[in-house]
């Protein structure tokens, strides 16, 4: 059987990244989140702006080159070592967010975790580039067996949030570019996800454990 070149699957996998982003944006732009104060690390104002985008504009954001959702901490990881994750009870959902939406979120989180887990075990190029994982995250997750992933259950959604949700301008810029920007500006705002994720990874965190981006 011919050996598969590590890079040969990237175009197909990027299409899967877009599909995952599309589903994540559907959750973020859900009308049921109106008036809830925010969810998944994004505040009410940002979620409101997402709801005002048309399907074509949401599709444009979905084509960002890496996942717009991320886990922190990963199951099997160490929460105290994760410097970049929002830590508040509103990150997933409060009681004022309907139960149906929360069930959809849990289903999405479990599917996403399974996808990321498989990538760390079989496609390190994908996990590093398209998923935005650093080496230690990928190794920790890859160590888990199927039973370890399955035991995550409902709790896995508690670690899910929007990528770069703590950055002051990433999501506003992403939304603004698809509403009013040129194609070049839209591409620049999407590619910023890669640059900012790298900066975040290698920049020491403040005492509050919030990332420094500048």
N, C-alpha and C positions, 0 to 999 in steps of 0.2 A: 504494500500500500504506500503510495507516495506521501512523503512527509509534507505537512502543510506549513507554508512559510508563515511566521508569526504575524506579518503585516497583512496577509491576504484576506483576513476576515474583517478588517477595520471598516470598509465601506458598509458592509451589512450591519455591523455592530453599531455604527453611527446612526443608521436608520432606526435601530432599536432604541438608541438614546433619545432620538427625536420623538418616538412613540411614547416613551416613558415621560418625557417632558410635557408632552401634550396632555397626558392623563393627569399629571401633577398640576398643571395650570388649570385644568378643568376643576380640580378640587379647590384651588385657591380662588378661582373666580366664581365659585358657586354662590348664588343669591342667598342661600341659607346662612352664609357667614355675615350678611349685612347686620350692622349694629351690635356685633359681638365683641368689638374691641380689638380684634386681631387673632391670628392663629398661625401656627407653624413658623413662628419667629417674625412674621410680618405684621405691621400695625394696621389699624382700621383704614387709614388713608390710602395706604398702598394697595390693600385688598379692594378698596372702592375703585381705584384707578384701573385695576385689572378687570373688574366687572364691566367697566365702560368700554373696554376694547372690543372690536368686532372679531369674528372668527378668523379672518385673514391676519389680523394683527397678532392674535394669540398664536397662530400657527408660525408666524415669523419669529416670535420669541422662542417657540419650541425648537427651532433649528439651531439654538446655541450649541457649541461644539462639545459641551460636557453636561453632565446631569445638573439640573437646577434644584434637585432635592438631594439632601445628604443626611447621613446619620451621625450623631455624636452624643454619647459614645456608641461605638459598635457593640453588639452583643459579644461577650468574650473579652472586651477591652477593659480599660480602667478609667472610670469617669473622671477621676482626679487628674488624669494626664491629658484630658481633652480640653484645650484652652479656648476653643473657638465656638462652642455650642451655646446657644441661648439656654439659660437655666431658669425657667419660670413655669408655673403651672399652666399658663395660657398657651404654651408652645404647641400643645396638641389641641386641646379643646376644654372649654369650661362647660358647666352644666347648662348654660344658656345656648349652647350649640346643639342642634338636634341630633338625636341618637343615630338616625339613618346616615347622616354625613360622617359621624364618627366611625360607624361600621365600614363605610366605604374607605375611609382613611386607613383603618386597620388592614383591610384587604390589600390596598395598594402598598402599604408599608411591608407586608409580608412578601408580596410578589417581588417588590424591589430588592429586599434583602436577599432573597433567593437568587435573583439575577446577579447581584453584586458578588455574592459568595461564589457562584459558579465562575464568574470572571476572574476572581483572585486565584482560583485553583487552576484554571485552564488557559487564561489569556492575560498575562501580566502586562502586556502592552496596552490592552484596553483598560485595565484597572488603573494604570498610572496616568494615561492620557485622557481618556473619555470619562472616567469615573471620578477623577480628581483625588485619588487615594495616595497617601504617601506609603513608603515601603513598610513601615511598622504597622500601619493600619491593615494593609493588604495581608501581611504575614499573620497577624492576630486573627483576622477573619478566616483566612484559609485553613487555620488549624482546627476550626470547628468542624465536627462531623455533621451529617444530616440531622441526627437526633438533637444536637446542640442548636442548630438553626430552628428546628421544629419546636423546641421548648420555649422559644422566644415568645410565641403566641401573641396575645394582645399587647404585651409590654413593648414590643419592638416599635410601635408607633410613637412611644414616648421619646424616642431618640431621633425622630424625623423632623427636619425643619428645612426651610428654604436656604439654599446655598448663599453664603455671604449676606445673610439677613441682618447681621450686625454692622455691615458696612453702611456708612451714611448716605451714599449716593448710588450704589450699584443698581438696585431695583428701580428707583425713580428714573435713572438714566436709561435703563433698559426699556421702560414703558414710554418715556418721552421720545426716544429715538424711533419707535415704531409708529408713534402718532404723528410726529412732525418732522422727523429727521430724513436725511437722504439715505440711500442704500449704503453708502460708505459709513455714515454715522451709525446706522443700525448694526453693521458688521463690527465696527469698533466697540460698540457697547457689549456685543456678545463675546468677542474675543477677550474683553476685559475680565471675564470670568476666569479665564486661564491665568492671566497675569496676577490678578488679585489673590487667587487661590495659592499660587506659588509664593507670593510675598507673605501671605498669612502663615504659610507653613514654616518659613524660615526666619520670621521676625519674632523676637521674644515678646511674650504677653505682659501686659501691665499687671500690677498687683491685684487688680479686680478680675484677672483672667480673661479680660476682653482683648481681642486681637488689635494690634497696631498695624495700620495699613500704610502709614506715611512715615 
